[in-house]
Amino acid sequence: MPLLFKSYVFLGILVALVSSSCVNLKHIAEFSETSLEGIGQYEQLASSFHQRCEADCEQQSIRNLTIHDVTCNCTPDKKADSITTIIYKSISGYLFGLKTISASKLTRYQTQDLTDALTTGDFGPIKLNTDDVKAYSNISTVILRAFTDGYRRSKIKKYVSEAHEPLTQLVHFLRLNLAGNLNGKLEVQKSLLKNFYFDLVADEKLSVYERTKFAEDYFNSLKDIETKQEELKNFSKALESISEGHQVLYTHINNLTDDEVKTKLGALKNRWNSAMHTYFKTK
């Protein structure tokens, strides 16, 4: 084979290799960035298990007309918040890694966020089962391995595949405990609030002015609770979009650059913008 022909063959192979290693994964980077922004709203949520516990305790003291020696045992609720935050950080860490890999950018990641150990058990208002603990351990391993490897784009298929099952489990955990358990506590608080104010508003021994003020207090308190519930509902929608988006990546793992992947991720991004982004920006 002539030397010139060999040179052209080699050049053609080199160009092909370079082209394949520089595939355009901008749509995945954008999906990751949007997902990070969405799940990051966790840190802006106006309610938590600990806050609900203190609010319930305060309401009980008001009903009992007690202001001295009021003690509230909210330690289990603090633990529940701590566990929820650990799970949130693991999901956020994975999405950060996905963004970094798909954008071919080298950056640092605070790996100490993944060093907390979780164990199964009941922790106040939440419960950690074996699947939850295993999922957290597995996704932490995936992230740490990717960090060690330098977030190489050539490993994106492995990164997505290994993380899919634990990510799905952890997103489910967050949705269950925030839109489910925490929202349930807010629903109970609404019922207690209604029962408390009902007697006051209906008490004809009080003046019309007093009864009117109690009614106003009730509706203001109710609005505050329902605002928090709406916030949790919208955050749950963001989590759902993240889960659905990652399912698209996992399903099309061998053809991530296909237009179908780009279209589906784009649709999820638009739905997220309308469902939650506007809500938080206009609060």
Backbone as a ProteinNet text record, in pm:
[ID]
protein_1_A
[PRIMARY]
MPLLFKSYVFLGILVALVSSSCVNLKHIAEFSETSLEGIGQYEQLASSFHQRCEADCEQQSIRNLTIHDVTCNCTPDKKADSITTIIYKSISGYLFGLKTISASKLTRYQTQDLTDALTTGDFGPIKLNTDDVKAYSNISTVILRAFTDGYRRSKIKKYVSEAHEPLTQLVHFLRLNLAGNLNGKLEVQKSLLKNFYFDLVADEKLSVYERTKFAEDYFNSLKDIETKQEELKNFSKALESISEGHQVLYTHINNLTDDEVKTKLGALKNRWNSAMHTYFKTK
[TERTIARY]
86	0	89.3	66.9	149.5	143.4	252.3	261.1	156.6	134.1	36.7	-102.5	-138	-270.3	-286.6	-178.2	-183.2	-207	-142.7	-158.3	-302.1	-367.1	-507.1	-598.4	-571	-651.3	-639.8	-515.1	-492.3	-563.3	-552.8	-617.4	-768.1	-826.2	-970.7	-1014.4	-936.7	-968.8	-958.9	-854.4	-834.9	-950.4	-993.2	-1106.3	-1232	-1253.6	-1371.5	-1368.9	-1250	-1237.9	-1262.2	-1205.7	-1224.7	-1370.9	-1435.6	-1577.2	-1663.2	-1633.8	-1714.4	-1693.1	-1572.8	-1545.2	-1599.1	-1640.9	-1690.1	-1837	-1909.9	-2052	-2121.6	-2223	-2294.1	-2395	-2363.2	-2453.9	-2505.5	-2516.2	-2561	-2699.2	-2786.5	-2922.5	-2922.1	-2825.7	-2816.4	-2759.4	-2663.7	-2609.3	-2717.6	-2803	-2912.1	-3016.1	-3046.1	-3139.2	-3084.2	-2956.2	-2892.9	-2896.7	-2867.2	-2866.4	-3005.4	-3105.8	-3244.2	-3285.7	-3247.3	-3280.5	-3213.7	-3089.2	-3018.3	-3088.4	-3133.2	-3205.6	-3337.1	-3403.2	-3530.3	-3515.3	-3424.4	-3409.6	-3345.4	-3272.8	-3212.2	-3314.3	-3440	-3545.3	-3576.5	-3525	-3540	-3490.7	-3382.9	-3322.9	-3405.9	-3506	-3591.9	-3730.8	-3755.1	-3886.1	-3913.8	-4034.4	-4069.1	-4112.6	-4122.9	-4167	-4072.9	-4065.6	-3984	-4052.7	-4007	-4066.2	-4045.5	-3928.7	-3900.9	-3989.6	-4007.1	-4093.9	-4238.2	-4283.2	-4420.6	-4438.2	-4337.1	-4344	-4355.9	-4274.1	-4278.2	-4410.9	-4462.6	-4590.5	-4704.1	-4701.9	-4804.5	-4797	-4675.2	-4654.8	-4703.9	-4675.4	-4720.6	-4872.6	-4934.5	-5078.9	-5143.9	-5081.1	-5133.1	-5125.1	-5016.9	-5001.7	-5106.6	-5138.5	-5241.5	-5377.2	-5407.7	-5536	-5546.8	-5431.7	-5431.4	-5409.1	-5394.1	-5366	-5245.3	-5139.3	-5016.4	-4900.3	-4823.9	-4706.1	-4581	-4598.1	-4484.4	-4452.4	-4323.2	-4276.7	-4328.5	-4325.5	-4367	-4246	-4254.5	-4145.4	-4196.4	-4116.7	-4153.3	-4043	-4075.7	-3977.5	-3978.9	-3896.2	-3891.1	-3762.1	-3692.2	-3567	-3586.2	-3689.9	-3710.8	-3735.3	-3800.7	-3829.1	-3702.6	-3611.9	-3482.9	-3405.2	-3411.8	-3344.6	-3404.6	-3537	-3605.1	-3558.7	-3545.3	-3496.9	-3353	-3271.7	-3131.7	-3119.7	-3197.6	-3194.8	-3244	-3350	-3405.5	-3302.3	-3227.7	-3124.6	-3011.2	-2972.9	-2867.9	-2910.2	-3035.1	-3086.7	-3088.2	-3132.4	-3135.5	-2995.6	-2895.5	-2759	-2703.5	-2743.7	-2694.9	-2752.6	-2880.1	-2942.2	-2878.7	-2860.8	-2799.3	-2657	-2584	-2447.3	-2441.1	-2534.2	-2537.4	-2565.1	-2663.6	-2698.5	-2582.8	-2511.7	-2393.3	-2290.9	-2272.7	-2180.3	-2224.4	-2353.9	-2407.2	-2386.1	-2408.5	-2386.1	-2239.3	-2151.6	-2008.3	-1961.1	-2006.4	-1965.7	-2016.6	-2144.2	-2203.4	-2148.6	-2098.8	-2042.6	-1891.5	-1833.1	-1687.6	-1609.3	-1653	-1584	-1530.5	-1404.7	-1345.3	-1370.2	-1418.5	-1446.3	-1437.6	-1439	-1429.1	-1567.9	-1576	-1703.1	-1674	-1755.3	-1735.6	-1780.8	-1688.7	-1723.7	-1763.6	-1734.4	-1773.8	-1925	-1998.1	-2144.5	-2196.5	-2110.1	-2151.9	-2095.4	-2036.9	-1972.8	-2065.3	-2182.7	-2277.3	-2332.1	-2337.9	-2391.8	-2537.8	-2618.9	-2760.4	-2789.6	-2882.2	-2924.2	-3075.6	-3125.1	-3269.6	-3333.3	-3461.9	-3534.4	-3638.8	-3715.4	-3814.9	-3752.3	-3762.6	-3704.7	-3814.1	-3892.9	-4003	-4102.9	-4122.5	-4224.2	-4181.3	-4055.7	-4012.7	-3954.4	-3944.3	-3891	-3791.4	-3676.1	-3575.5	-3577.4	-3604.5	-3602.7	-3472.6	-3456.9	-3334.3	-3307	-3411.3	-3394.3	-3343.9	-3393.5	-3349.9	-3201.8	-3161.5	-3022.4	-2930	-2969.5	-2889.1	-2877	-2986.1	-2984.7	-2889.3	-2893	-2803.6	-2658.1	-2629.3	-2492.7	-2445.1	-2532.6	-2495.5	-2470.1	-2557.3	-2538.8	-2418.2	-2388.9	-2268.7	-2144.5	-2145.6	-2033.3	-2015.6	-2125.9	-2120.8	-2060.4	-2103.8	-2054.3	-1906	-1867	-1728.2	-1636.1	-1683.4	-1603.3	-1586	-1692.9	-1685.8	-1589.9	-1592	-1501.4	-1356.7	-1331.9	-1197.3	-1149.7	-1240.3	-1206.3	-1196.2	-1230.7	-1223.4	-1344	-1457.6	-1581	-1558.2	-1507.7	-1480.1	-1608.9	-1621.5	-1742.1	-1762.3	-1651.6	-1661.8	-1731	-1743.8	-1805.4	-1951.7	-2008.2	-2142.1	-2247.2	-2234.2	-2331.7	-2329.1	-2209	-2194.6	-2247.1	-2219.1	-2262.1	-2414.7	-2480.1	-2626.9	-2687.4	-2632.7	-2687.6	-2678.2	-2562.2	-2541.8	-2621.8	-2647.4	-2717	-2868.6	-2919	-3062.5	-3149.9	-3125	-3209.8	-3202.5	-3082.5	-3078.5	-3134.4	-3111.7	-3166	-3318.2	-3378.6	-3525	-3577.7	-3508.8	-3549.3	-3539.9	-3433.6	-3413.2	-3509.1	-3537.1	-3635.4	-3772.6	-3805.2	-3930.7	-3935.6	-3823.9	-3816.3	-3847.3	-3785.6	-3809.5	-3954.7	-4012.2	-4151.5	-4245	-4219.4	-4303.5	-4299.1	-4181.9	-4167.8	-4199.2	-4188.1	-4221.2	-4365	-4397.6	-4533.5	-4631.7	-4579.9	-4666.1	-4670.9	-4564.8	-4563.8	-4569.3	-4483.3	-4481.7	-4610.4	-4659.3	-4786.7	-4900.5	-4890.9	-4991.5	-4994	-4876.2	-4869.8	-4936.1	-4916.4	-4980.8	-5132.5	-5178.9	-5322.6	-5383.5	-5312.5	-5358.9	-5364.1	-5263.6	-5260.2	-5377.4	-5418.3	-5534.8	-5660.5	-5675.3	-5793.5	-5795.4	-5679.3	-5671	-5700.5	-5651.9	-5674.5	-5823.3	-5890.4	-6033.6	-6113.5	-6078.5	-6149.5	-6130.4	-6007.8	-5977.4	-6056.1	-6056.8	-6122.4	-6273.9	-6324.2	-6468.3	-6544.7	-6499.6	-6567.5	-6559.2	-6445.8	-6429.5	-6519.6	-6525	-6607.8	-6756.3	-6792.4	-6933.4	-6978.6	-6886.5	-6919.6	-6992.4	-7123.1	-7203.4	-7180.7	-7106.1	-7073	-6967.2	-6895.2	-6794.4	-6859.2	-6795.2	-6847.5	-6830.2	-6905.8	-6894.4	-6753.2	-6697.5	-6560	-6461	-6472.9	-6381.8	-6397.6	-6520.7	-6545.3	-6493.6	-6508.3	-6457.9	-6305.9	-6239.7	-6094.1	-6045.5	-6116.1	-6079.6	-6095.1	-6200.6	-6222.4	-6110	-6068.3	-5957.9	-5828.6	-5803.1	-5683.2	-5683.9	-5801.2	-5812.5	-5778.5	-5838.2	-5816.1	-5672.7	-5610.7	-5470.3	-5380.1	-5407.7	-5329.1	-5350.3	-5474.7	-5507	-5433.9	-5431.7	-5364	-5215	-5155.5	-5012.7	-4982.6	-5067	-5048.1	-5067.2	-5170.5	-5198.3	-5089.1	-5025.8	-4912.6	-4796.1	-4772.4	-4666	-4699.3	-4825.8	-4865.7	-4848.3	-4881.3	-4864.9	-4716.7	-4633.7	-4489.6	-4438.1	-4483.5	-4443.9	-4495.8	-4615.9	-4675.3	-4592.3	-4549.9	-4470.4	-4331.2	-4274.5	-4144.5	-4155.1	-4264.9	-4287.4	-4294.1	-4354.1	-4361.3	-4222.5	-4135.7	-3998.7	-3926.5	-3946.4	-3885.8	-3936.4	-4065.5	-4124.2	-4060.5	-4036.7	-3974.7	-3831.6	-3759.8	-3622.8	-3622.9	-3714.1	-3723.2	-3758.7	-3854.8	-3896.1	-3784	-3713.4	-3603.7	-3492.3	-3462	-3355.2	-3398.9	-3527.4	-3578.1	-3556.2	-3573.5	-3548.2	-3401.6	-3310.6	-3168.2	-3136	-3191.4	-3163.6	-3217.8	-3338.2	-3400.5	-3322.4	-3269.2	-3197	-3046	-2996.7	-2857.5	-2758.2	-2796	-2704.2	-2715.8	-2808.2	-2822.4	-2864.2	-2779.1	-2811.6	-2819.7	-2764.5	-2765.9	-2884.9	-2971.1	-3087.3	-3181.2	-3249.4	-3343.8	-3457.3	-3493.8	-3602.5	-3566.8	-3441.7	-3395.7	-3402.1	-3353.8	-3353.7	-3495.9	-3586.6	-3725.7	-3792.3	-3773.6	-3837.5	-3780.6	-3650.4	-3590	-3634.1	-3648	-3695	-3837.2	-3921.6	-4061.2	-4068.9	-3985	-3982.6	-3934.6	-3837.1	-3786.4	-3895.6	-3970.3	-4078.7	-4186.7	-4217.3	-4319.4	-4272.9	-4145.3	-4092	-4101.2	-4065.2	-4070.9	-4210.4	-4311.5	-4448.7	-4503.5	-4458.2	-4512.5	-4451.8	-4322.2	-4257.9	-4171.2	-4096.2	-4000.2	-4068.2	-4177.3	-4249.9	-4301.1	-4346.1	-4401.1	-4297.8	-4177.4	-4075.2	-4023.1	-4017.3	-3965.6	-4062	-4188.1	-4287.4	-4338.1	-4274.8	-4320.5	-4299.4
-119.8	0	124.4	219.2	339.3	417.4	484	559.3	670.1	739.2	848.2	796.4	678.6	620.3	582	525.2	488.8	611.6	720.5	844.8	893.2	883.5	926.3	835.5	706.2	612.1	643.5	665.4	697.2	826.7	927.5	1056	1040.3	956.5	933.2	868.1	770.2	702.8	799.6	884	980.5	1078.8	1127.7	1221.7	1156	1030	957.4	941.1	910.4	892.8	1023.9	1130.1	1261	1300.7	1275.4	1312	1233.7	1103.6	1020.8	1057.2	1107.9	1143	1280.9	1356.9	1492.2	1503	1395.7	1398.5	1507.1	1563.7	1674.4	1622.4	1640	1599.6	1722.9	1833.2	1957.7	1942.1	1863.6	1847.1	1775.3	1686	1616.8	1711.2	1793.4	1893	1990.8	2030.2	2123.3	2057.5	1929.7	1856.4	1847.5	1819.3	1808.1	1941.4	2048.5	2181.5	2220.4	2195.2	2224.1	2140.1	2013.3	1924.4	1969.8	2015.9	2067.4	2190	2275.8	2395.7	2356.6	2255.7	2211.4	2150.1	2054	1986.9	2079.9	2181.1	2278	2359.9	2362.8	2434.9	2370.1	2250.3	2184.5	2275	2346.3	2432	2557.7	2583	2699.8	2662.7	2533.9	2492.8	2557.7	2609.4	2683.1	2592.8	2463.7	2373.2	2255	2201.4	2084.1	2006.5	1886.1	1806.2	1873.3	1929.2	1995.9	2118.9	2195.7	2313.7	2274.4	2166.7	2120.5	2074.5	2008	1961.5	2079.8	2181.8	2299.9	2374.8	2380.4	2447.9	2374.2	2241.1	2161.1	2181	2184.9	2203.3	2341.2	2440.8	2576.7	2585.3	2521.2	2522.5	2453.3	2345.1	2273.7	2361.8	2437	2527.6	2638.2	2686.5	2790.1	2734.2	2613.3	2551.3	2531	2498.6	2474.6	2601.6	2714.9	2843.7	2832.4	2771.4	2748.9	2818.2	2897.3	2963	2933.5	2869.4	2837.2	2687.6	2657.9	2519	2437.3	2498.7	2428.7	2355.7	2225.4	2146.5	2070	2070.7	2001	1902.4	1776.5	1675.9	1659.6	1738.2	1735.1	1672	1600.7	1536.1	1438.4	1352.1	1260.8	1335.6	1450.5	1528.6	1593	1633.5	1685.3	1576.5	1454.8	1342.6	1314.7	1324.9	1304.1	1406.7	1532.2	1636.9	1609.6	1562.9	1534.1	1423.9	1317.2	1205.8	1252.4	1330.2	1380.5	1465.9	1547	1631.8	1548.5	1441.7	1352.8	1291	1245.9	1187.8	1292.7	1411.4	1521	1548	1551.7	1581.1	1470.9	1347.5	1238	1249.4	1284.9	1304.2	1423.6	1531.8	1651.7	1622.8	1542.8	1507.8	1429.4	1338	1260.4	1350.9	1439	1528.7	1622.8	1664.5	1747.8	1670.9	1544	1460.5	1442.2	1421.5	1403.7	1530.4	1643.8	1771	1786.2	1750.1	1763.7	1671.9	1547.2	1451.2	1492.9	1526.2	1559	1688.6	1776.1	1902.9	1895.9	1779.8	1759.8	1866.4	1893.1	1991.4	1923	1952.4	1899	1997.3	1949.6	2035.3	1953.8	2019.3	1950.5	1928.7	1824.7	1795.8	1767.4	1822.1	1804.2	1664.5	1568.9	1429.3	1403.7	1496	1473.1	1468.8	1523.3	1517.1	1374.3	1283.3	1145.3	1048.5	1102.4	1016.3	978.4	1038.9	1005.2	864.4	788.2	651.9	652.1	573.9	560.9	418	403	270.9	260.7	140.2	120.4	149.5	182.6	205.5	313.7	332.2	438.7	560.4	673.9	797	903.3	895.9	989.7	973.7	1079.3	1074.5	1002.8	959	889.3	753.2	669.7	534.8	505.5	448.9	407.6	256.1	204	58.7	15.2	-113.4	-168.1	-114.4	-101.1	-50.7	93.3	175.1	314.5	323.2	248.4	250.3	198.3	92	33.4	131.7	197.3	293.5	408.7	458.1	567.4	523.5	403.6	350.9	333.7	280.6	254.9	382.6	480.7	603.7	681.9	671.3	735.4	674	541.8	471.8	514.6	525.6	567.6	706.7	798.3	936.5	942.2	874.4	876.2	813.7	707.6	643.7	738.7	807.5	902.8	1016.6	1059.5	1165.8	1119.7	997.7	941.8	929.3	893.1	875.9	1008.7	1117.7	1247.3	1279.5	1217.3	1245.6	1238	1124.6	1109.2	1087.3	1158.5	1148.9	1007.6	937.6	801.3	707	750.5	666.6	703.3	792.3	842.4	732.4	636.7	527.3	443.9	415.5	338.2	417.5	546.3	635.1	637	656.2	661.5	525.9	419.4	284.9	240.7	260.8	216.8	300.6	425.5	514.5	509.4	455.8	467.6	408.2	284.6	219.5	288.8	315.6	385.1	527.2	595.5	730.6	727.7	634.3	620.9	595.5	510.9	478.8	601.5	676.9	792.9	907.4	926.4	1027.8	989.9	861.7	813	839.9	818.6	844.1	991.2	1080.6	1223.2	1260.3	1210.9	1242.6	1187.4	1066.1	1003.4	1079.9	1124.4	1186.3	1335.1	1401.6	1543.9	1566.6	1518.5	1536.7	1443.5	1341.7	1247.3	1274.5	1236.7	1246.5	1389.7	1476.3	1614.8	1686.8	1664.2	1723.1	1671.7	1544.7	1487.7	1558.6	1594.9	1668.4	1805.8	1867.5	1996.6	1981.4	1870.8	1845.1	1827.3	1756.8	1738.9	1873	1955.5	2086.1	2172.4	2159	2232.3	2191	2062.4	2012	2062	2057.9	2105.9	2254.9	2326.8	2471	2501.7	2427.7	2449.5	2419.1	2310.7	2274.6	2379.4	2433.2	2533.3	2662.2	2710.3	2837.9	2825.9	2707.4	2690.2	2731.6	2683.7	2716.6	2865	2926.7	3069.3	3154.5	3120.6	3197.6	3177.8	3059.3	3029.1	3074.2	3119.8	3159.3	3294.1	3291	3413.5	3502	3453.6	3536.4	3639.9	3612	3706.8	3812.6	3927.8	4033.9	3994.9	4061.8	4036.2	4067.9	4174.2	4212.1	4100.7	4047.9	3940.7	3816.9	3782	3663	3684.5	3808.4	3840.6	3830.5	3880.3	3873.8	3729.1	3644.9	3503.6	3437.7	3475.7	3422.1	3466.1	3590.2	3640.3	3565.7	3544.6	3471.5	3329.8	3268.8	3132.9	3127.6	3215.7	3213.1	3251.8	3340.7	3375	3255.1	3186.2	3067.5	2956	2941.2	2839.1	2866.8	2992.8	3030.6	2999.7	3024.5	2997.3	2848.4	2764.4	2619.2	2572.6	2622.3	2579.5	2626.1	2739.5	2785.5	2687.4	2640.5	2541.6	2410.2	2371.9	2249.3	2262.3	2378.8	2402.3	2397.4	2447.8	2445.1	2301.4	2218.5	2077.6	2006.1	2041.8	1981.5	2013.2	2136.5	2176.8	2115.7	2103.5	2038.9	1891.6	1828.7	1689.4	1674.7	1773.1	1770.1	1779.2	1859.9	1870.8	1737.3	1670.3	1539.3	1437.7	1445.6	1355	1376.5	1502.4	1533.1	1481.8	1491.7	1440.2	1289.4	1222.2	1076.5	1035.8	1103.3	1071.3	1101.5	1211.4	1247.2	1144.9	1098.7	998.8	865.7	836.6	715	722.6	842	861.5	831.8	883.6	859.4	711	647.4	505.6	418.4	451.2	374.3	387.1	506.8	533.8	543.2	462.5	473.7	453.7	376.7	349	447.1	541.6	642.6	775.2	825.5	946	1071.2	1065.1	1184	1185.8	1086.1	1081.1	1198.7	1241.2	1352.9	1319.5	1191.7	1151.9	1184.3	1160.3	1191.3	1341.8	1418.5	1564.4	1618.9	1564.3	1610.6	1581.9	1459.7	1420.8	1499.6	1519.8	1597.8	1743.3	1793.7	1931.1	1948.6	1849.6	1855.3	1853.5	1771.8	1765.4	1897.2	1958.4	2086.9	2193.2	2196	2293.1	2270.3	2143.9	2113	2155.1	2133.5	2175.2	2326.4	2399.7	2545.5	2595.3	2535.3	2579.9	2532.2	2414.6	2355.9	2412.8	2446.4	2485.3	2609.3	2625	2734.1	2869.7	2891	3017.2	3037.3	2928.4	2937.6	2991.2	2937.4	2979.7	3119	3152.3	3283.3	3396	3364.8	3470.2	3470.1	3392.1	3388.9	3523.8
0	0	0	-91	-97.1	33.8	64.1	188.4	193.8	79.2	75.5	105.9	47.5	70.4	218.2	274.3	416.8	503.6	463.2	541	538.9	417.8	407.2	489.3	488.8	565.9	714.1	757.3	898.3	936.6	847.8	874.1	883.5	794.4	797.1	926.7	972.1	1099	1215.2	1212.2	1320.1	1327.7	1211.8	1207.9	1262.5	1225.7	1272.8	1423.2	1476.7	1621.9	1694.9	1642.3	1704.7	1701.6	1586.5	1572.7	1670.2	1687	1775.6	1920.9	1953.6	2092.6	2127.4	2024.6	2048	2009.2	2028.6	1994.8	2074.7	2015.3	2077.6	2179.2	2303.4	2411.4	2485.5	2412.2	2473.4	2536.3	2471.4	2522.3	2657.7	2678.6	2807.1	2913.7	2873.2	2966.1	3009.8	2913.8	2945.6	3036	3006.9	3093.2	3235	3248.3	3379.9	3453.2	3379.5	3441.4	3488.5	3404.6	3442.9	3563.9	3563.9	3675	3803.5	3791.7	3909.6	3966.1	3876.8	3920.8	3987.8	3930.1	3986.2	4122.6	4136.1	4265	4368.2	4318.8	4409.8	4486.6	4438.1	4508.6	4643.5	4664.5	4795.3	4907.3	4880.6	4982.3	5008.2	4923.8	4943.4	4996.1	5015.9	5066.1	5200.9	5215.8	5336.9	5451.2	5428.5	5533.7	5544.9	5666.3	5694.1	5805.8	5831.1	5937.9	6073.3	6094.8	6222.4	6240.3	6135.4	6143	6171.8	6108.7	6132.1	6276.6	6329.4	6468.1	6563.6	6542.5	6628.4	6613.5	6491.9	6468.1	6538.6	6532	6600.1	6751.1	6802.2	6945.7	6989.9	6908.6	6938.4	6936.4	6837.5	6827.6	6946	6992.6	7109.3	7233.4	7246.8	7360.5	7357.4	7238.2	7225	7265.6	7221.8	7258	7409.1	7471.8	7616.7	7697.1	7625.8	7690.1	7782.5	7729.9	7806.2	7737.5	7815.3	7759.4	7841.5	7957.2	8042.8	8036.1	8047.9	8051.6	7932.1	7815.4	7694.4	7634.6	7626.9	7568.4	7446	7343.8	7220.6	7183.9	7177.6	7138.8	6986.9	6920.7	6774.1	6722.9	6809.7	6769.4	6653.4	6656.8	6542.9	6411.9	6421.3	6301.1	6245.8	6335.4	6290.4	6215.6	6268.9	6205.3	6067.4	6059	5930.8	5827.8	5870.4	5780.3	5737.1	5831.3	5801.4	5696.1	5711.2	5616.2	5479.9	5479.1	5353	5279.2	5354.7	5294.9	5236.5	5304.8	5254.9	5121	5114.4	4989.6	4879.1	4911.9	4815.2	4759	4845.9	4801.7	4712.5	4737.5	4652.8	4510.8	4500.8	4368.9	4298.2	4373.2	4317.2	4271.4	4349.4	4312.9	4183.9	4167.6	4042.6	3923.5	3935.7	3824.7	3791.7	3893.6	3871.8	3788.8	3821.8	3746.6	3602.3	3581.3	3446.2	3363.7	3424.2	3355.3	3317.4	3409.7	3386.3	3274.4	3276.5	3173.8	3036	3027.6	2897.7	2839.9	2926.6	2879.7	2862.5	2895.6	2885.1	2960.4	3080.6	3162.9	3288.5	3318.5	3440.3	3553.1	3663.9	3777.8	3904.6	4015.2	4142.6	4202.3	4283.8	4351.7	4499.3	4585.2	4728.7	4770.2	4767.1	4793.4	4937.6	5028.4	5166.8	5184.2	5085.2	5090.8	5077.6	5033.1	5010.4	5114.4	5219.8	5319.1	5434	5442	5548.5	5526.5	5635.2	5626.9	5668.2	5598.7	5631.4	5673.7	5766.6	5811.7	5804.6	5792.8	5786.5	5921.5	5920.2	6044.2	6031.8	6139.3	6146.4	6212.5	6149	6200.6	6206.1	6310.2	6324.3	6211.5	6134.8	6028.3	5901.2	5892.4	5771.3	5806	5704	5720.9	5610.1	5648.7	5552.3	5543.4	5425.2	5408.6	5340.8	5322.8	5265.3	5126.2	5044.7	4907.6	4907	5000.3	5008.3	5043.7	5145.2	5190.6	5081.1	5015.5	4907.1	4790.8	4757.3	4647.1	4677.1	4799.8	4839	4830	4879.7	4874.6	4730.5	4645.8	4506.9	4428.7	4445.5	4367.6	4417.5	4547.2	4600.7	4537.7	4523.2	4461.3	4316.6	4243.6	4103.1	4090.4	4174.8	4169.5	4204.4	4311.5	4354.9	4250.4	4184.7	4080.5	3961.9	3926.3	3815.6	3848.8	3973.9	4017.1	4007.3	4047.2	4040.7	3896.3	3806.2	3664.9	3589.7	3656.2	3589.9	3504.5	3530.3	3455.8	3304.7	3257.3	3114.1	3035.3	2923.3	2841.2	2787.2	2765.2	2712.7	2810.4	2936.1	3038.9	3065	2983.5	3012.6	3010.4	2919	2912.3	3040.1	3086.8	3210.3	3328.8	3330.4	3439.2	3450.2	3337.3	3334.3	3369.7	3312.8	3333.3	3479.5	3539.8	3677.6	3777.1	3741.9	3834.9	3821.9	3711.1	3683.8	3793.9	3831.2	3932.1	4067.8	4122.4	4251.5	4244.3	4131.7	4118.2	4123	4050.7	4049.7	4190.4	4265.8	4402.3	4493.5	4480	4567.2	4533.9	4406.9	4368	4422.7	4416.3	4472.9	4622.6	4690.2	4834.5	4865	4790.5	4813	4790	4681.6	4650.8	4758.1	4803.2	4904.4	5035.9	5075.9	5206.6	5208.7	5095.5	5092.1	5046.4	4926.4	4875.4	4944.7	5013.3	5083.9	5233	5304.1	5450.1	5502.1	5445.9	5493.5	5456.7	5337.1	5296.9	5385.3	5426.1	5515.3	5650.3	5699.2	5825.8	5812.2	5697.5	5673.3	5665.3	5609.8	5599.8	5738.1	5824.9	5963.8	6034.3	6010.4	6073.5	6029	5903.5	5854.5	5930.3	5955.2	6027	6170.2	6236.6	6374.8	6382.6	6283.1	6278.8	6264.4	6178.4	6156.1	6282.9	6348.9	6472.5	6580.9	6587	6688.9	6665.9	6543.5	6515.2	6502	6475	6457	6582.9	6695.9	6822.2	6853.5	6822.7	6851.6	6762.5	6634.9	6541.2	6570.6	6620.8	6648.3	6787	6871.5	7008.8	7010	7035.3	7031.5	7153.5	7251.5	7367.8	7331.1	7223.1	7176.9	7087.6	7077.9	6991.3	6844.9	6759.7	6616.5	6568.6	6626.3	6587.4	6621.8	6744.2	6786.8	6698.8	6671.4	6588.1	6445.8	6395.3	6262.7	6257.3	6361	6365.7	6371.7	6447	6453.5	6315.5	6244.8	6109.9	6016.2	6028.2	5946.1	5977.7	6107.4	6148.3	6090.5	6091.6	6039.8	5890.8	5813.2	5668.5	5632.1	5709.3	5685.4	5713.6	5823.6	5859	5757.5	5712.8	5613.2	5482.5	5441.3	5317.2	5324.9	5441	5459.8	5443.6	5502	5491.5	5347.5	5282.9	5145.3	5048.9	5078.2	4997.1	5008.3	5129.7	5151	5080.2	5082.1	5013.1	4862	4808.5	4665.4	4628	4716.2	4693.2	4686.8	4778.8	4779.6	4654.5	4613.6	4494.2	4370.4	4356.8	4241.4	4245	4364.8	4376.8	4337.3	4373.2	4336	4184	4116.2	3970.3	3909	3971.1	3922.3	3936.8	4049.6	4072.3	3969.9	3939.9	3841.2	3703.9	3667.7	3538.8	3533.2	3644.8	3651.3	3629.8	3697.5	3685.4	3542.5	3482.3	3345.8	3246.4	3269	3180.6	3184.8	3303.3	3314.8	3254.8	3260.1	3195.6	3045	2987.6	2845.1	2813.5	2896.8	2876.1	2886.3	2986.6	3009.7	2896	2849.9	2742	2611.3	2587.6	2462.9	2488.5	2579.4	2622.7	2509.2	2406.8	2297.1	2180.7	2191.6	2085.9	2148.6	2237.1	2312.9	2225.7	2105.9	2019.6	1923.7	1930.5	1841	1866.3	1762.5	1774.4	1871.2	1880.1	1970.1	2114.4	2151.4	2286.6	2310.2	2213.6	2225.8	2238.6	2158.5	2160.7	2294.4	2344.9	2471.9	2589.5	2590.8	2698.8	2690.9	2569.4	2552	2601.1	2576.5	2621.1	2773.5	2835.8	2981.6	3041.6	2975.4	3023.3	3017.1	2908	2893.7	2998.4	3024.8	3124.8	3263.5	3290.6	3420	3435.3	3328.4	3334.9	3368.8	3307.6	3330.6	3464.1	3508.7	3630.4	3756.9	3753.5	3878	3870.9	3763.8	3757.3	3777.5	3707.5	3719.4	3860.5	3924.5	4059.8	4156.4	4152.8	4247.1	4215.9	4087.6	4051	4087.6	4099.6	4124.2	4267.5	4354.6	4494	4560.5
[MASK]
+++++++++++++++++++++++++++++++++++++++++++++++++++++++++++++++++++++++++++++++++++++++++++++++++++++++++++++++++++++++++++++++++++++++++++++++++++++++++++++++++++++++++++++++++++++++++++++++++++++++++++++++++++++++++++++++++++++++++++++++++++++++++++++++++++++++++++++++++++++++++++

